[in-house]
Amino acid sequence: MSSPTVDRSHDLSQPLDKLNPDERMKADSDQLRGTIAAGLAAELTAAVPGNDIKLMKFHGIYQQDDRDIRDERRRQKLEPAYRFMVRVRLPGGVLSPSQWLKLDSIGRAYAGESLRLTTRQTFQIHRVHKKNLRSVIQGLRDVLLDTRAACGDDSRGVMASINPELSALHAEIHALAKRASDHAIPKTNAYREIWYEEEPADPRPTPEEPLYGKTYMPRKFKIGFVIPPINDIDIYAQDLGFIAIIEGKEIKGFNVVIGGGMGRTDQAPKTYPRLASLIGFIPKDKVLEVCDATMEVQRDYGDRVDRSHARFKYTIDDKGLDFIKAEIESRLGFSFTPAKPYRFVSNGDKIGWQRGEDGREHFTLFIENGRVSNLPDAALLDGLRAIAEVHKGKFRVTPNQNLIIADIESKDRPAIESLLRTYRLDGLNAASGLRLNSMACVALPTCGLAMAESERYLPSLLGKIEPILARNGLSEEPITIRMTGCPNGCSRPYIAEIALTGRAPGKYNLYIGGGFHGQRLNKMVLENVGEPAILEYLDGVITRYARDRSKGEHFGDFAIRAGLVPEVTEGRHFND
């Protein structure tokens, strides 16, 4: 690890009351211990007290409540129906059948017979009672999984490309993602002491956090690895992204991009989504050094006064890309070389069967909005458990909330196909091009930030857009559409060809014009409108697209060429 350099404008020798209160909270947390253990033992409430709610995020846990019944409980003078969301750390989205079976048993026992695949290639376990949190986390430990740094001001779960046709490259990229994740997570023993109930070290290591210090990062920091030509992880949405450069069948190194991020706040023009900037090429053996140096720069220069301005993207725009690049190079002790050529063509998943270069078979299953539960027309939870009981390969969670049943030997394919038919899972892939390229965040009823529906609403909205597509002969056309219940951007909406972000119950901002492979931001065309206005606008623009598009032209590209919205590649112009 390179030696830390501290920007004195954010040094804690300054009065903490000049900084955001979260900085004092982190500094005073005893390296993320707080009073979490005592809060778990408090039986008179289903919640945890005070700042422990924020500290638990560093442990991969969010406190939430059921907003569907919040008002009724208030009328009855009851506390909200507090439950917890547990997010698994799963670098690159790869897990074994035994790990799937453990997650299945946890979902059935503690999460209302449901699991959720996220847009960062992992699992969220919702509606967990406080009294069951340790059972969940210790159950994950049984299969070598944990929830460390799945949330909080630290390095979040590391993403990695999933392309079943490139077996050897996928294995190498996944290994790098796991190494980066294991390297960058906080080193404090608080997790083991609180959740595994281990005795504290005596004496404790000093310092416990050689990279993070007492105040960790100013905000979350996201890392990802991608293999062109498929930009499935949306590399330009990452704080730090590594674009694999392939020569022959070997990874020679990576182009590095920095400063991507989706979050913004309505009515706050100083906040905006940003696409990551390309700063050069590195050999593949320098990846961890670049992770350290880049995180150190953001640690030392990131805004610790205004959390809405604390992401790396703002640090870069405030200080200048050249300054930040030079700071990273200074800590590395070497310079980036010029970036190598590369090309992306899509950010979606190839649905259905594929054969890898090693001859193994892979089946990508469309899972709408990532929700794994038993549906009226498909026993998804039961079917995947049955497959896990016989599967000899791996499962891969995709960045688009889908699932790959991976590494199937040809002789075992008939058995997997039979189970897909038995549980009616094969029919899930028979959807429109728009639906197969859709994503939604959880939103209501559990997310405390949600202002409108998302996961529960997008399927029905798609059902009203699909007749418009059919009428125009576009049912099979792949068009990316993403929805969030608020402007924070968890489903990466601002790079979709069509996007909706929640403003109030039943009201959304509508955006169009994003890039089909994540290379361009979209632009708002309707603000704070309901379904009739959304459908009316999309009817007109889809009809025009069908009539006037060029051969092979994607919807977002057409929106730019036709002058429906201006091209936006620079985040600072997103709100213009």
C-alpha positions in Angstrom: 0.0 0.0 0.0 1.3 3.5 -0.8 1.9 5.9 1.9 -1.1 8.1 2.8 -0.9 11.8 2.2 -3.3 14.0 4.1 -5.0 17.1 2.8 -5.0 19.3 5.9 -8.3 21.0 4.9 -10.0 17.8 6.0 -7.6 16.9 8.9 -9.4 16.0 12.1 -7.1 18.3 14.0 -9.6 20.9 12.8 -12.8 21.2 14.9 -15.1 18.4 14.0 -18.1 20.7 14.3 -16.8 22.4 11.2 -17.3 19.2 9.3 -20.4 17.1 8.5 -21.8 15.5 11.7 -21.2 12.1 10.2 -17.5 12.7 10.4 -17.7 13.0 14.2 -20.0 9.9 14.3 -17.3 7.9 12.4 -14.4 9.3 14.4 -16.2 8.5 17.7 -17.4 5.1 16.7 -14.5 3.0 18.1 -13.8 1.8 14.5 -17.4 1.0 13.7 -18.3 -0.6 17.0 -20.5 2.1 18.4 -23.1 0.6 20.7 -24.4 -1.8 18.1 -24.0 -4.8 20.4 -26.1 -3.2 23.1 -28.7 -2.1 20.6 -29.2 -5.7 19.4 -29.9 -6.8 22.9 -32.5 -4.1 23.6 -35.8 -6.0 23.6 -38.3 -3.1 24.0 -37.8 -1.9 20.4 -37.4 -3.5 17.0 -34.9 -0.7 16.1 -31.4 0.2 17.0 -30.7 3.5 18.7 -29.1 6.7 17.5 -26.0 6.7 15.3 -25.9 2.9 15.3 -28.3 3.0 12.4 -25.6 4.7 10.3 -22.8 2.6 11.6 -24.6 -0.6 10.7 -24.4 0.3 7.1 -20.6 -0.3 7.2 -21.6 -3.8 8.3 -23.9 -4.2 5.3 -27.2 -3.6 7.1 -29.9 -1.0 6.7 -32.6 -0.3 9.2 -36.0 0.2 7.4 -39.7 0.0 8.1 -42.8 -1.1 6.2 -44.1 2.1 4.8 -47.3 0.4 3.6 -48.4 0.2 7.3 -46.6 3.2 8.7 -49.6 5.5 9.0 -51.8 2.7 10.5 -49.2 2.0 13.2 -48.8 5.7 13.9 -52.6 5.9 14.5 -52.4 2.9 16.8 -49.5 4.6 18.7 -47.1 1.8 17.8 -43.5 2.3 16.6 -42.9 1.7 12.9 -42.6 -1.9 11.8 -38.9 -1.9 11.8 -37.0 -4.5 9.9 -33.5 -4.7 8.4 -32.1 -5.2 4.9 -28.9 -7.3 4.8 -26.7 -6.9 1.7 -24.2 -9.7 0.9 -20.6 -8.9 -0.2 -20.2 -11.0 -3.4 -17.3 -9.7 -5.5 -18.1 -10.3 -9.2 -21.4 -11.9 -8.5 -20.2 -15.5 -8.4 -21.4 -18.1 -5.9 -21.6 -21.9 -5.6 -24.7 -24.1 -5.4 -24.1 -24.6 -1.7 -24.0 -20.9 -1.2 -27.2 -20.5 -3.2 -28.9 -23.1 -1.0 -27.8 -21.3 2.2 -29.2 -18.0 0.8 -32.4 -19.8 -0.1 -32.8 -21.2 3.4 -32.2 -17.7 4.9 -34.7 -16.1 2.5 -37.3 -18.6 3.5 -36.7 -18.4 7.2 -36.1 -14.7 7.7 -37.0 -12.7 4.6 -40.6 -13.7 3.7 -39.6 -16.4 1.3 -37.8 -14.0 -1.0 -34.3 -12.9 -2.2 -33.4 -10.0 -4.3 -30.6 -9.7 -6.9 -29.2 -6.2 -7.0 -27.8 -4.0 -9.8 -24.3 -4.5 -8.2 -24.3 -8.3 -8.6 -25.2 -9.4 -5.1 -28.1 -10.3 -2.9 -30.3 -8.2 -0.6 -32.2 -10.0 2.2 -35.2 -7.9 3.2 -37.5 -7.7 6.2 -35.2 -9.4 8.7 -36.1 -8.9 12.4 -33.4 -7.4 14.6 -33.4 -10.6 16.7 -32.5 -12.6 13.7 -29.7 -10.5 12.3 -26.9 -12.6 13.9 -28.5 -15.8 12.7 -28.5 -14.5 9.2 -24.9 -13.3 9.3 -23.6 -16.4 11.0 -25.5 -18.5 8.5 -23.7 -16.6 5.7 -20.4 -17.3 7.4 -21.1 -21.0 7.3 -20.7 -20.8 3.5 -17.8 -18.2 3.5 -20.0 -15.2 2.8 -20.2 -12.0 4.7 -21.8 -8.5 4.5 -18.7 -6.4 5.3 -18.6 -3.0 3.5 -21.7 -3.8 1.5 -22.9 -0.3 2.5 -21.3 2.7 4.2 -18.5 5.2 3.5 -16.1 2.6 2.2 -15.3 0.5 -0.9 -18.6 -1.1 -1.8 -19.1 -4.5 -3.5 -16.7 -4.8 -6.4 -18.3 -5.6 -9.8 -16.9 -7.7 -12.7 -18.0 -8.4 -16.2 -19.9 -11.6 -16.8 -19.5 -13.0 -20.4 -20.1 -16.8 -20.4 -18.5 -17.1 -23.8 -15.1 -15.9 -22.4 -14.5 -18.5 -19.8 -10.8 -18.0 -19.1 -11.0 -14.2 -19.1 -14.1 -14.3 -16.8 -12.2 -16.4 -14.3 -9.3 -14.0 -14.3 -11.5 -10.9 -13.9 -13.5 -12.5 -11.1 -10.3 -13.3 -9.3 -9.1 -9.7 -9.6 -12.5 -8.4 -8.3 -12.3 -10.7 -5.3 -8.7 -9.6 -4.5 -9.7 -6.0 -4.8 -12.7 -6.4 -2.6 -10.8 -8.4 0.1 -8.0 -5.8 -0.1 -10.2 -2.7 0.2 -12.7 -3.6 2.9 -12.2 -2.1 6.4 -9.8 -4.1 8.6 -11.5 -3.4 11.9 -12.4 -6.4 14.0 -15.7 -4.8 14.9 -17.6 -7.1 12.5 -16.3 -10.3 14.0 -16.9 -9.1 17.5 -20.4 -7.9 17.0 -21.8 -10.5 14.6 -19.7 -13.6 15.3 -19.5 -12.8 19.0 -15.8 -13.2 19.1 -13.8 -11.8 22.0 -12.1 -8.5 21.3 -8.4 -8.7 20.6 -6.2 -7.7 23.6 -4.7 -5.4 22.9 -6.4 -4.2 19.7 -4.2 -3.7 16.7 -3.2 0.0 16.3 -4.1 1.4 13.9 -6.9 -0.9 12.8 -7.5 1.0 9.6 -4.2 1.7 7.7 -6.1 3.0 4.6 -9.3 4.4 6.1 -8.2 6.0 9.4 -10.9 6.9 11.9 -13.3 8.6 9.4 -13.2 6.2 6.5 -14.2 7.7 3.1 -16.2 10.9 2.6 -18.9 8.8 0.9 -19.2 5.4 -0.7 -16.7 4.4 -3.3 -17.5 1.9 -6.1 -15.0 -0.2 -8.1 -15.7 -2.3 -11.2 -13.9 -4.4 -13.9 -15.3 -4.8 -17.4 -14.4 -6.8 -20.5 -15.3 -5.2 -23.8 -17.3 -5.3 -26.0 -20.1 -5.8 -23.4 -20.3 -3.0 -20.8 -22.6 -5.0 -18.5 -21.3 -3.4 -15.3 -21.8 0.2 -16.7 -18.2 1.0 -16.2 -18.8 4.8 -16.6 -21.0 4.7 -13.5 -18.1 3.6 -11.3 -15.9 5.8 -9.0 -13.0 3.6 -10.3 -13.3 1.4 -13.3 -10.9 -1.0 -15.0 -11.5 -1.7 -18.7 -9.7 -4.9 -19.8 -7.5 -4.7 -22.8 -7.3 -8.0 -24.5 -4.6 -9.2 -26.9 -5.2 -12.6 -28.3 -6.9 -14.4 -25.4 -4.9 -12.6 -22.7 -5.5 -9.6 -20.5 -2.6 -7.3 -21.0 -3.7 -4.5 -18.7 -6.5 -2.0 -18.1 -7.6 1.3 -19.2 -8.6 3.2 -16.0 -11.6 5.5 -15.7 -12.5 7.6 -12.6 -15.3 9.7 -11.2 -18.5 8.0 -12.3 -21.6 8.2 -10.2 -25.4 8.3 -10.6 -26.8 10.0 -7.5 -28.4 13.5 -7.6 -31.0 15.5 -5.8 -34.1 17.0 -7.4 -34.1 20.8 -7.1 -30.4 20.9 -6.3 -28.6 21.9 -9.5 -25.2 21.4 -7.9 -25.8 17.7 -7.8 -25.7 15.6 -11.0 -24.8 12.2 -12.4 -21.4 11.9 -14.0 -19.7 9.6 -16.5 -16.3 8.4 -15.5 -13.3 10.0 -17.2 -10.6 7.9 -19.0 -7.1 8.7 -17.6 -4.8 6.1 -19.1 -3.6 2.5 -19.1 -1.9 0.3 -16.5 -0.4 -3.2 -16.5 -2.7 -5.7 -14.8 -0.2 -6.3 -11.9 -0.8 -2.7 -10.8 -4.5 -2.9 -10.1 -4.3 -3.0 -6.3 -1.9 -0.2 -6.2 -4.2 2.0 -8.3 -7.1 1.1 -6.0 -5.1 2.3 -3.0 -3.8 5.5 -4.6 -7.2 6.5 -6.0 -9.0 5.9 -2.8 -6.4 7.8 -0.9 -6.8 10.8 -3.1 -10.6 10.8 -2.6 -10.1 10.1 1.2 -7.9 13.2 1.5 -9.6 15.6 -0.9 -13.2 14.6 -0.8 -15.7 17.0 0.7 -16.3 16.2 4.4 -18.6 19.2 5.0 -21.4 18.7 2.5 -22.3 15.0 2.0 -24.4 15.8 -1.1 -21.1 17.0 -2.6 -18.8 14.3 -1.2 -18.7 11.7 -4.0 -15.5 11.4 -6.0 -17.1 12.9 -9.1 -17.4 16.2 -7.4 -13.8 16.1 -6.1 -12.6 15.6 -9.7 -14.8 18.4 -11.1 -13.7 20.8 -8.3 -10.0 20.1 -8.4 -9.8 19.3 -12.1 -9.1 15.9 -13.8 -5.5 16.8 -14.4 -4.8 17.6 -10.8 -6.5 14.4 -9.5 -4.7 12.2 -12.1 -1.4 13.8 -11.1 -2.1 13.1 -7.4 -2.9 9.5 -8.1 0.4 9.2 -10.1 2.3 10.8 -7.3 1.1 8.2 -4.8 1.7 5.4 -7.3 5.3 6.5 -8.1 4.7 6.0 -11.8 2.6 7.5 -14.6 -0.3 6.1 -16.6 0.5 5.4 -20.2 -1.8 6.4 -23.0 -5.1 4.6 -23.1 -5.5 1.7 -25.5 -8.3 1.4 -28.1 -11.5 -0.4 -27.0 -15.1 -0.7 -28.1 -18.4 -1.3 -26.4 -21.6 -2.4 -28.1 -24.1 -3.1 -25.3 -24.7 -3.0 -21.6 -27.3 -5.8 -21.5 -27.3 -9.5 -20.9 -27.5 -12.3 -23.6 -30.6 -14.1 -22.5 -30.9 -17.9 -22.9 -28.3 -20.6 -23.7 -24.7 -19.9 -24.6 -21.6 -22.0 -25.0 -18.3 -20.9 -23.6 -14.9 -21.3 -25.2 -14.2 -24.2 -22.9 -17.3 -26.1 -24.2 -19.4 -25.6 -21.0 -23.0 -24.4 -21.3 -24.5 -21.4 -19.6 -28.1 -20.4 -19.2 -29.0 -16.7 -18.5 -32.4 -16.4 -16.8 -34.3 -13.2 -16.9 -35.5 -12.3 -13.4 -37.7 -9.2 -13.5 -36.2 -6.5 -11.2 -34.1 -9.2 -9.5 -36.9 -10.5 -7.3 -36.5 -14.2 -6.5 -39.8 -15.5 -5.2 -42.5 -18.0 -6.2 -44.7 -16.3 -8.8 -48.2 -17.2 -9.9 -46.9 -18.5 -13.2 -43.4 -19.6 -12.3 -42.1 -21.2 -9.0 -38.8 -19.2 -9.2 -37.6 -19.7 -5.6 -38.5 -23.4 -5.6 -37.1 -24.0 -9.1 -33.7 -22.4 -8.4 -33.4 -24.4 -5.2 -34.1 -27.6 -7.2 -31.5 -26.6 -9.7 -28.9 -25.8 -7.0 -29.4 -29.2 -5.5 -28.2 -30.9 -8.7 -26.0 -28.2 -10.3 -22.3 -28.9 -10.4 -21.1 -25.5 -11.7 -21.6 -22.0 -10.5 -24.2 -19.3 -10.3 -23.5 -15.8 -11.5 -25.5 -12.7 -10.6 -25.4 -10.3 -13.5 -25.3 -6.5 -13.1 -28.7 -6.4 -14.8 -30.4 -8.3 -12.0 -30.5 -11.5 -13.9 -29.0 -14.9 -13.1 -26.7 -17.2 -15.0 -26.7 -20.9 -14.3 -23.1 -21.3 -15.3 -20.5 -23.9 -16.1 -22.8 -26.8 -17.1 -21.3 -29.8 -18.7 -23.0 -30.7 -21.9 -24.2 -34.1 -20.5 -25.9 -32.2 -17.6 -27.8 -29.7 -19.7 -30.9 -31.9 -20.2 -31.4 -32.2 -16.5 -31.2 -28.4 -16.1 -33.6 -27.9 -19.0 -36.0 -30.4 -17.5 -36.1 -28.5 -14.2 -36.5 -25.2 -16.0 -39.6 -26.6 -17.7 -40.9 -28.3 -14.5 -40.9 -25.1 -12.5 -42.0 -23.0 -15.6 -38.9 -20.9 -15.5 -38.1 -21.3 -19.2 -41.1 -19.0 -20.0 -39.6 -16.1 -18.1 -37.2 -15.3 -21.0 -40.1 -15.0 -23.4 -40.5 -11.2 -23.0 -40.2 -8.1 -25.1 -36.9 -6.5 -25.8 -37.8 -3.6 -23.6 -38.7 -5.8 -20.6 -35.6 -7.9 -21.0 -33.6 -4.6 -20.8 -35.4 -3.2 -17.8 -34.3 -2.6 -14.2 -35.8 -1.1 -11.1 -34.7 -0.4 -7.6 -36.7 -1.7 -4.6 -38.3 1.6 -3.5 -41.6 1.2 -1.6 -42.5 -0.2 0.8 -39.1 -0.7 2.5 -36.7 2.0 1.2 -36.8 5.0 3.4 -35.7 7.3 0.6 -38.4 6.3 -1.9 -40.9 8.9 -3.0 -42.7 6.7 -5.5 -43.1 3.0 -6.5 -40.4 1.3 -8.6 -40.1 -2.5 -8.4 -43.8 -3.0 -7.8 -44.8 -0.6 -10.6 -42.4 -1.0 -13.5 -43.8 -4.3 -14.7 -47.3 -3.0 -15.1 -46.1 0.2 -16.8 -44.1 -2.0 -19.2 -47.3 -3.9 -19.9 -48.8 -0.6 -21.2 -45.8 0.4 -23.2 -45.4 -3.0 -24.9 -48.7 -2.6 -27.0 -47.2 0.7 -28.4 -44.0 -1.2 -29.3 -46.1 -4.0 -30.9 -48.1 -1.6 -32.9 -44.9 -0.2 -34.3 -43.2 -3.5 -35.0 -40.7 -3.0 -32.2 -41.5 -5.8 -29.7 -38.1 -7.4 -30.1 -36.1 -4.2 -30.2 -33.7 -4.0 -27.3 -34.3 -0.7 -25.5 -32.9 0.0 -22.1 -35.5 1.3 -19.5 -34.8 1.9 -15.8 -36.8 3.2 -12.9 -36.0 4.4 -9.4 -38.3 5.6 -6.6 -36.2 8.6 -6.0 -33.4 10.6 -7.8 -30.5 8.6 -6.1 -30.0 6.4 -9.1 -29.6 2.9 -7.6 -30.7 1.2 -10.9 -28.3 3.5 -12.9 -31.2 5.3 -14.6 -29.4 8.3 -16.0 -27.6 6.3 -18.6 -30.7 4.4 -19.8 -32.3 5.2 -23.1 -35.6 5.7 -21.2 -35.6 6.4 -17.5 -38.1 7.3 -14.8 -37.2 8.7 -11.3 -39.8 9.1 -8.6 -40.9 12.5 -7.4 -44.1 11.7 -5.4 -46.7 8.8 -5.3 -47.5 8.2 -8.9 -45.3 11.0 -10.2 -42.0 10.7 -12.1 -39.4 12.6 -14.1 -39.1 11.1 -17.6 -35.7 11.0 -19.3 -34.7 9.8 -22.8 -31.5 9.7 -24.9 -29.0 7.7 -22.8 -26.5 5.5 -24.6 -27.3 1.8 -25.4 -23.9 0.8 -24.0 -23.8 3.3 -21.2 -21.6 5.9 -23.0 -24.0 8.9 -22.7 -26.3 10.5 -20.1 -29.9 11.0 -20.9 -32.0 14.2 -20.5 -35.3 15.1 -18.8 -38.2 15.6 -21.1 -41.1 15.6 -18.6 -41.0 16.6 -15.0 -43.2 15.4 -12.1 -45.9 13.7 -14.3 -48.1 10.7 -14.0 -48.8 7.7 -16.1 -51.1 9.2 -18.7 -48.5 11.9 -19.7 -45.7 9.3 -19.7 -47.6 7.0 -22.0 -48.7 9.8 -24.3 -45.2 11.1 -24.7 -43.7 7.6 -25.3 -46.4 6.7 -27.8 -45.4 9.7 -29.9 -41.7 9.3 -29.7 -41.7 5.5 -30.2 -44.0 6.0 -33.3 -41.5 8.5 -34.6 -38.6 6.2 -33.9 -40.2 3.3 -35.8 -40.9 5.6 -38.8 -37.7 7.6 -39.0 -34.8 5.6 -37.6 -31.8 4.5 -39.6 -31.0 0.8 -40.0 -29.7 -0.6 -36.7 -30.1 2.8 -34.9 -30.7 2.5 -31.2 -33.5 4.4 -29.6 -31.2 6.7 -27.5 -29.1 7.5 -30.6 -32.2 8.3 -32.6 -33.4 10.7 -29.8 -30.1 12.6 -30.2 -30.0 12.6 -34.0 -33.7 13.7 -34.2 -33.1 16.6 -31.9 -35.5 15.3 -29.2 -32.9 16.0 -26.5 -29.3 17.3 -26.7 -26.4 14.9 -26.3 -25.1 14.9 -22.7 -21.7 13.4 -21.9 -20.6 15.9 -19.2 -22.4 15.6 -15.9 -22.1 19.3 -15.1 -24.4 20.0 -18.1 -27.1 17.4 -17.0 -29.3 20.0 -15.3 -28.9 22.7 -18.0 
